[in-house]
Every structure is written in structure tokens, then in C-alpha cells.
Amino acid sequence: MKDPKNGSTLQELKFKSNEILGAYRKSAYSTPREPVLEDSDSGPVLTKQTKSACFEIFKEFASVDLNGEFYMNLADCIKFTAKCTAQPSSEDDIRVQTYMKNYSLQREFTPESLVPLKGLEQFCIDSCVEGREDKLRSNFRRLGYA
């Protein structure tokens, strides 16, 4: 945090012993939300902030290095799905199978399928276009992005 008073004690902030201090968590829905997509001549594209978040998320989960490029394999996709949804996941999970089938290089679900960064980005675009932007945002929130 850039707050210069971050880490100060209540005494240092000059609170008196008879004062009552309350704290609450601000709702994510009450804060202005930045757009996920923007229009372009070729159709909807990710905003710069969303693209940056996708890259950071991809770096966290991708593990397969082929010719200097990283990809998400089946195990990576299982971890990604489990962390996004806060639910256990496995290779039998229909969400994992659908994600890999739709966004892998091979366009099919096999244990050898690999998902590139472009696949994750297209997943985000498709989620918004199909009306699941709120679900995408909640998954991003679980991963530490608001």
C-alpha cells in the first residue's frame, strides 16, 4: 500500500480510549467496475487491464515449455479450474474437459492437449459475449484480481 499511515497503531493515529472503531469490507459491487472488453473493428477484444491480468494468471498456471512458449496442460487446467471455482476438480470435470476442448491448440480434449495464452484470452472474451461476465469476474476475484 502507498498509504503513509499504513501500519500505524491506534495510539499513533490519536484514537482515544472511549472512541469506537468500526471496520467493514467494502463490497466489490459498490465500486466502479472497469470493462473487460472493448469494441474493435474485428469484434470484441480484451482491454489492456484484462489482457495484463490474463497474462499474470497464465504465468501462474502454465508449466509446459515448448520452443520458448508456455502452455497449460491437463494438470495445469485442473489446478486453474479448482482455484477459480473454489471447488475440487479432476480430469473427469466437465468444466476442465470443455475448457480444453474449446481452447487448446488441438481443439479436442485429450491428456496431451495444450492451452496457449490466446486460449485463456479467448475464454474470457467468450465468457463475456455469452453473458457470463459476472462469473468471470468472480473467478478473477478468487485469483486475486478485482
N, C-alpha and C positions, 0 to 999 in steps of 0.2 A: 504494500500500500504506500501511496505517496503522502498520506496524512502525517504531518509532523507530530501530531499528538497521539499517534498510534502507539500503544504500549505504555501509555501513561497510567498511573494509578488514579483512583478516585480522589485521593487526597491531593495529588498534584494538580488535578483538574478543579480543585477547590470546592468539592461537594461537601456539604455539611452533614453531620450525623443524623439530623432529623429529616433530610430530604429523601424522597423516594425515587428510585431509579427504575425505569421500566425498559425492557428491550423486546423487540419483536422482529420477526423475519419479514422482510418486505416481499410481497407476492410478486412473482415473476410476471404475472399477467397485468399488474398495475403499472409496470414500467413500459415505456415505448419499445416496440419491437422493430428491429431492423428487418428489411425484406431479405428473404432467402434468394429470390430470383429477380432478375431484371429482364426486360424485353430487349431483343436484338433482331436484326434482320433475318437471322436464321432460326428464330424461335427463342424460347426462354433459356437463359443461361444463369449460372450461379453468380451472385455478387462477389466482389473481391473478398469480403469478410468470410462468406460461406466457403469460398474456394480455399482460403487460408485454413479455416477450421477443418475442412475435409483433408487437406494435406497433413495437418498435425495428427488427426485421428488415424489416417492411413499409416503414417510413420510409426505410430504406437502399435499397430496390429500386424502390419506386413512383415514377413520374415524370409520369403523366398527371393534370392538374388539371382537373376538370370541376366547375363550380359550388362551388369551395372544397373539394372532396373529391379525394383521390388514389387512383389505381388503378394496377395493374401491367398494362402492355401486353405484346405478344408479345416484344419485345426485353428487357423487364424480366424476364419469366418465363424466358427463355433464360439471362440472367445469373444469376438466382436458382438455377436448376437446376444450372448449371455450378459455381457456388460451393458449393452444398450437397453435391453429389456428387463434387466434385474431378475431374470428367471434362468433356471438351468437350461442348457442347450446341448444337443448332440448331433451326430450326423444324420439321425433319423428325423430331426426337427424340420418341419415343412418350411419354416422361415429360412433356414440355412440353405436347404435344397433350392428353394425358389430364388433366393438371392444369387447363389452360384450359377444357377441355370440361366438367369436373365442377364447377369453382369460379368460373367467370366469370359476369357478370351475364346474358349471353346464353345460357348453358348449351350452348354449342357452340364448336368450335374454328374460329375464323376469325382472320385477321390483325388484325381490328378488335376482337376480344374484349377485355374489360377485367375484371381480377380485383380485387375490393374487399378491404379488410382482413378482412371477415367470411368471405370465401372462404379466405384463409390460415388463419384460426382454425378453420374447418370442416375444412380439410385436416388440421390437427393432431388434431382430435377423431377424424376418420375413421381416421387412421393408427393411433391407439391402440386404437380399437374393433376394427379389423381385425387386431390382433396385430402391428403394425409399430412399436411404441413404441421398441424399441432402434434401429431405423433412423432414426426421427425424432430421437432423442437424438443419434445420431452426426452427423446433418445439422446440428443445432443447435450441436454442438461445433465443427464446421468453421466455423460462422458466429461463433464466439466465445462461445457460451453453453454452460454445462455442465448 
